[in-house]
Amino acid sequence: MKIIYKNKIFMVNIIIFGVKLIIILIRENWITHISNLHFLIRENSMNYKSILKDYVLPVILAIILAFFVRKFIIFQISVPSESMYPTIKIGDRIMVTRLYDLSKLKRGDIIVFDSKELDKPLIKRLIGLPGDKVTINKGTVYINGEKLIESYVVNNEDYSGSFDVPEGKYLFFGDNRADSFDARKWQNSYIDGEDIKGKARFIVYPFKRFGKFITGKDALTH
Protein backbone atom coordinates (compact mmCIF):
# COMPACT_ATOMS: atom_id res chain seq x y z
CA MET A 1 0.00 0.00 0.00
CA LYS A 2 1.63 3.20 -1.15
CA ILE A 3 1.19 6.19 1.09
CA ILE A 4 0.73 9.66 -0.30
CA TYR A 5 2.23 12.31 1.97
CA LYS A 6 4.03 14.54 -0.49
CA ASN A 7 3.02 17.04 -3.16
CA LYS A 8 -0.78 17.27 -2.88
CA ILE A 9 -0.84 16.05 0.70
CA PHE A 10 1.83 18.59 1.59
CA MET A 11 -0.32 21.35 0.17
CA VAL A 12 -3.35 20.06 2.05
CA ASN A 13 -1.32 20.05 5.28
CA ILE A 14 -0.26 23.64 4.63
CA ILE A 15 -3.91 24.61 4.15
CA ILE A 16 -4.95 22.72 7.31
CA PHE A 17 -2.16 24.38 9.25
CA GLY A 18 -3.19 27.78 7.92
CA VAL A 19 -6.79 27.22 9.03
CA LYS A 20 -5.63 26.09 12.48
CA LEU A 21 -3.39 29.14 12.75
CA ILE A 22 -6.25 31.45 11.82
CA ILE A 23 -8.46 29.76 14.44
CA ILE A 24 -5.76 30.32 17.06
CA LEU A 25 -5.37 33.94 16.00
CA ILE A 26 -9.13 34.49 16.23
CA ARG A 27 -9.32 32.73 19.58
CA GLU A 28 -6.56 34.93 20.98
CA ASN A 29 -8.16 37.98 19.37
CA TRP A 30 -4.97 38.55 17.36
CA ILE A 31 -6.86 39.06 14.10
CA THR A 32 -8.56 42.13 15.54
CA HIS A 33 -5.25 43.43 16.82
CA ILE A 34 -3.48 42.84 13.52
CA SER A 35 -6.26 44.53 11.56
CA ASN A 36 -5.82 47.59 13.77
CA LEU A 37 -2.05 47.73 13.49
CA HIS A 38 -1.96 50.49 10.89
CA PHE A 39 -4.21 52.66 13.05
CA LEU A 40 -2.02 52.06 16.06
CA ILE A 41 1.07 52.92 14.10
CA ARG A 42 -0.55 56.03 12.64
CA GLU A 43 -1.50 57.19 16.11
CA ASN A 44 2.04 56.55 17.34
CA SER A 45 0.66 54.42 20.15
CA MET A 46 2.95 51.53 19.26
CA ASN A 47 6.49 51.48 17.92
CA TYR A 48 7.97 48.89 15.59
CA LYS A 49 9.72 47.02 18.37
CA SER A 50 6.51 46.45 20.27
CA ILE A 51 4.80 45.32 17.06
CA LEU A 52 7.57 42.81 16.48
CA LYS A 53 7.42 41.57 20.06
CA ASP A 54 3.67 41.39 20.49
CA TYR A 55 2.51 40.25 17.06
CA VAL A 56 5.16 39.14 14.62
CA LEU A 57 7.30 36.97 16.90
CA PRO A 58 4.37 34.93 18.33
CA VAL A 59 3.20 34.12 14.80
CA ILE A 60 6.71 33.12 13.71
CA LEU A 61 7.17 30.98 16.83
CA ALA A 62 3.83 29.26 16.20
CA ILE A 63 4.89 28.42 12.64
CA ILE A 64 8.27 27.09 13.82
CA LEU A 65 6.62 25.02 16.54
CA ALA A 66 4.15 23.53 14.06
CA PHE A 67 7.04 22.65 11.73
CA PHE A 68 8.98 20.84 14.46
CA VAL A 69 5.87 19.00 15.66
CA ARG A 70 5.22 17.70 12.14
CA LYS A 71 8.89 16.93 11.54
CA PHE A 72 9.74 15.16 14.78
CA ILE A 73 6.54 14.19 16.60
CA ILE A 74 3.49 13.59 14.39
CA PHE A 75 2.53 13.53 10.74
CA GLN A 76 -0.43 12.55 8.57
CA ILE A 77 -0.63 10.11 5.70
CA SER A 78 -3.29 9.39 3.10
CA VAL A 79 -4.00 5.78 2.11
CA PRO A 80 -4.69 5.06 -1.59
CA SER A 81 -5.26 1.28 -1.61
CA GLU A 82 -7.18 -1.52 0.11
CA SER A 83 -4.30 -3.62 1.44
CA MET A 84 -5.32 -2.79 5.03
CA TYR A 85 -9.07 -3.12 4.41
CA PRO A 86 -11.39 -3.07 6.29
CA THR A 87 -9.36 -1.52 9.14
CA ILE A 88 -8.15 1.25 6.84
CA LYS A 89 -10.03 2.20 3.69
CA ILE A 90 -9.11 4.06 0.54
CA GLY A 91 -8.91 7.80 1.19
CA ASP A 92 -8.48 7.49 4.96
CA ARG A 93 -6.15 10.05 6.49
CA ILE A 94 -4.19 8.65 9.40
CA MET A 95 -2.44 10.41 12.27
CA VAL A 96 1.00 8.88 12.87
CA THR A 97 3.42 9.42 15.74
CA ARG A 98 7.10 9.13 14.95
CA LEU A 99 9.01 6.24 16.53
CA TYR A 100 12.45 6.59 18.07
CA ASP A 101 12.45 3.60 20.45
CA LEU A 102 11.90 0.36 18.52
CA SER A 103 11.69 -1.61 21.77
CA LYS A 104 8.20 -0.17 22.19
CA LEU A 105 6.95 -1.88 19.02
CA LYS A 106 4.34 -4.55 19.63
CA ARG A 107 3.03 -7.28 17.40
CA GLY A 108 -0.24 -6.06 15.89
CA ASP A 109 0.80 -2.40 15.70
CA ILE A 110 -0.03 -0.60 12.46
CA ILE A 111 3.24 0.86 11.25
CA VAL A 112 4.38 3.32 8.58
CA PHE A 113 7.76 2.49 7.04
CA ASP A 114 9.85 3.01 3.92
CA SER A 115 10.21 0.09 1.52
CA LYS A 116 13.58 0.21 -0.22
CA GLU A 117 12.49 -2.60 -2.53
CA LEU A 118 9.41 -0.74 -3.73
CA ASP A 119 10.95 2.71 -3.22
CA LYS A 120 7.92 4.13 -1.47
CA PRO A 121 6.37 4.44 2.00
CA LEU A 122 3.90 1.77 3.12
CA ILE A 123 1.50 1.11 5.96
CA LYS A 124 1.09 -2.46 7.23
CA ARG A 125 0.49 -4.45 10.39
CA LEU A 126 3.49 -5.64 12.36
CA ILE A 127 3.47 -9.45 12.51
CA GLY A 128 7.01 -10.63 13.18
CA LEU A 129 9.50 -9.15 15.63
CA PRO A 130 13.28 -9.73 15.50
CA GLY A 131 14.04 -13.39 16.20
CA ASP A 132 10.49 -14.62 15.58
CA LYS A 133 9.71 -17.70 13.53
CA VAL A 134 6.50 -16.98 11.64
CA THR A 135 4.68 -19.87 10.00
CA ILE A 136 1.55 -19.61 7.86
CA ASN A 137 -0.57 -22.68 7.23
CA LYS A 138 -3.39 -22.07 4.75
CA GLY A 139 -3.83 -18.53 5.95
CA THR A 140 -3.47 -19.20 9.68
CA VAL A 141 -0.45 -17.48 11.25
CA TYR A 142 1.69 -19.04 13.98
CA ILE A 143 4.34 -17.15 15.94
CA ASN A 144 7.01 -19.39 17.42
CA GLY A 145 4.57 -22.28 17.27
CA GLU A 146 1.60 -20.44 18.82
CA LYS A 147 -1.46 -19.50 16.79
CA LEU A 148 -1.86 -15.76 16.30
CA ILE A 149 -5.40 -14.50 16.79
CA GLU A 150 -6.07 -12.02 14.00
CA SER A 151 -9.54 -10.55 14.42
CA TYR A 152 -8.57 -7.78 12.01
CA VAL A 153 -8.32 -10.21 9.06
CA VAL A 154 -11.63 -10.52 7.22
CA ASN A 155 -10.48 -11.40 3.71
CA ASN A 156 -7.93 -14.17 4.21
CA GLU A 157 -5.91 -16.06 1.62
CA ASP A 158 -5.07 -19.76 1.36
CA TYR A 159 -1.35 -19.12 1.70
CA SER A 160 1.35 -21.23 3.36
CA GLY A 161 4.94 -20.30 4.09
CA SER A 162 7.45 -19.59 6.83
CA PHE A 163 9.72 -16.70 7.82
CA ASP A 164 12.65 -16.49 10.24
CA VAL A 165 12.85 -12.83 11.15
CA PRO A 166 16.50 -11.71 11.46
CA GLU A 167 17.71 -9.52 14.31
CA GLY A 168 17.06 -5.87 13.63
CA LYS A 169 14.37 -6.73 11.06
CA TYR A 170 10.56 -6.75 11.11
CA LEU A 171 7.85 -8.62 9.22
CA PHE A 172 4.72 -6.86 7.95
CA PHE A 173 1.45 -8.11 6.41
CA GLY A 174 -1.62 -6.22 5.22
CA ASP A 175 -4.94 -6.94 6.93
CA ASN A 176 -6.53 -7.61 3.55
CA ARG A 177 -4.55 -10.83 3.02
CA ALA A 178 -6.40 -11.71 -0.19
CA ASP A 179 -5.36 -8.39 -1.78
CA SER A 180 -2.20 -7.16 -0.12
CA PHE A 181 1.26 -6.95 -1.63
CA ASP A 182 3.32 -7.47 1.52
CA ALA A 183 6.18 -9.50 3.00
CA ARG A 184 4.69 -12.73 1.70
CA LYS A 185 5.31 -11.54 -1.86
CA TRP A 186 8.30 -9.20 -1.62
CA GLN A 187 11.71 -10.38 -2.79
CA ASN A 188 13.11 -9.22 0.55
CA SER A 189 10.49 -10.02 3.16
CA TYR A 190 12.03 -8.04 6.01
CA ILE A 191 12.07 -4.34 6.87
CA ASP A 192 15.03 -2.82 8.65
CA GLY A 193 14.31 -1.03 11.90
CA GLU A 194 15.93 2.13 10.50
CA ASP A 195 13.19 2.30 7.86
CA ILE A 196 10.34 2.39 10.38
CA LYS A 197 8.93 5.91 10.52
CA GLY A 198 5.99 5.84 12.90
CA LYS A 199 2.99 4.16 14.49
CA ALA A 200 -0.50 4.80 13.12
CA ARG A 201 -2.75 6.04 15.91
CA PHE A 202 -6.19 6.95 14.59
CA ILE A 203 -8.22 8.11 11.60
CA VAL A 204 -8.63 11.87 11.22
CA TYR A 205 -10.58 11.85 7.95
CA PRO A 206 -13.26 11.21 6.74
CA PHE A 207 -14.92 12.70 9.79
CA LYS A 208 -17.55 9.95 9.94
CA ARG A 209 -14.68 7.50 10.59
CA PHE A 210 -12.80 9.79 12.97
CA GLY A 211 -11.26 8.00 15.92
CA LYS A 212 -9.50 4.78 16.82
CA PHE A 213 -9.23 1.87 14.41
CA ILE A 214 -12.17 -0.50 14.20
CA THR A 215 -11.22 -4.03 13.18
CA GLY A 216 -12.85 -7.19 11.90
CA LYS A 217 -16.40 -7.39 10.64
CA ASP A 218 -17.37 -4.29 12.63
CA ALA A 219 -15.05 -2.30 10.37
CA LEU A 220 -17.01 -3.31 7.25
CA THR A 221 -19.85 -0.95 8.14
CA HIS A 222 -17.78 1.70 9.95
Phi, psi and omega in degrees: 000112178284142179252135178258108173223026176233178177053257184297319181294324177299317180294321178297318179298321178298317179296314180300316179298318180300318179296316180298320180296319178297319178299317179297317180298318179294316182300321181273003179066024179286329181301316179297317180296314183297320181294340182259006185300316185294330176289320181295319179295316181300324182272006178056027179271356181209129178268173185295327181295319180290327176297314180299317183289317189271339187234308186289311183300316178301321179294316179298317180296323178296319179294316179297317179298316179298321179298313182292325177298314180291326184282322189241349185240302183225157172205166180246149175228155176245135187257122185258000184223178186255021184291343177250013180295143003268000181301313178236132183247163180304132179092351178296139173253128188244136173274130184235135174259137182289146182251131177238343180241100184291343179293344180274355178293139179233146176301132182101347176296147173264121192237143172257130182211165176264131175261113178290326180295317182265350179057049178195159177282147181226162173231123182215175177264135179285121182249312183246129176266165180306129179091351181287147168252114183252123180240137178240125179238103181052044176095343180271129184262136176236134178249114181052039176091351182254136181295134178266122178280118184238079180293342182280348180269116179254317180256090183274173180225141180283074184242142176229142179175176180216151183220131172254104186286119180291162175297139180080003181242163182221152183245130184233136173236157170274152178294327181274073189304328181286345183213055180224124175270100187224201186303334179293340186238350178289155173293319174249109189284348191246144180253130178290144180302330180293341182267358178279126186257326183183172179250126179290133186252310182196167180272131178254342179203142004290155186298332180290344178250012183300134176127195184292163182288133173257134185242170175069205183296332178298331182287341182296328183252007183269000000 
